Amino acid sequence: PPPPAAAAAAARAAEARDELAAHKEALRAVQERMAEAWALQQGTADRLVGVRESLTAADAAAAESFAACATALRGAAEEQRAGQCDEELRGAIAAAAAALRCG
């Protein structure tokens, strides 16, 4: 049989190998979680870019609509000044003006 010191050293070496294997497994699990977190972060970033693009497009559409409404309101006001406006158009002008003030 091996001397007691050699047997004790072999047992410690076996424990150290087992501990190393456990640490390697834990490290692999952490790396997997980090990869998943990175993928989630990338997906979130991509979605945020899409949201920003959608909001930019919506802002542009709203600005265009606001400008068209203001142009129509100016034209209607000119018609009103020229006396070419009936009561229904006056009501529409007032409503459009109120909408423009509310923004």
LINCORTA-V993377 format. One record per backbone hydrogen bond with DSSP energy under -1.0 kcal/mol. NH is the residue of the N-H (numbers start at 1). CO is the residue of the C=O. Records with the same first field share a line. If there is no record, write none. Layout:
NH = CO ; CO
//
This chain:
7 = 3
8 = 4
9 = 5
10 = 6
11 = 7
12 = 8
13 = 9
14 = 10
15 = 11
16 = 12
17 = 13
18 = 14
19 = 15
20 = 16
21 = 17
22 = 18
23 = 19
24 = 20
25 = 21
26 = 22
27 = 23
28 = 24
29 = 25
30 = 26
31 = 27
32 = 28
33 = 29
34 = 30
35 = 31
36 = 32
37 = 33
38 = 34
39 = 35
40 = 36
41 = 37
42 = 38
43 = 39
44 = 40
45 = 41
46 = 42
47 = 43
48 = 44
49 = 45
50 = 46
51 = 47
52 = 48
53 = 49
54 = 50
55 = 51
56 = 52
57 = 53
58 = 54
59 = 55
60 = 56
61 = 57
62 = 58
63 = 59
64 = 60
65 = 61
66 = 62
67 = 63
68 = 64
69 = 65
70 = 66
71 = 67
72 = 68
73 = 69
74 = 70
75 = 71
76 = 72
77 = 73
78 = 74
79 = 75
80 = 76
81 = 77
82 = 78
83 = 80
84 = 79
90 = 86
91 = 87
92 = 88
93 = 89
94 = 90
95 = 91
96 = 92
97 = 93
98 = 94
99 = 95
100 = 96
101 = 97
102 = 98
103 = 99
//
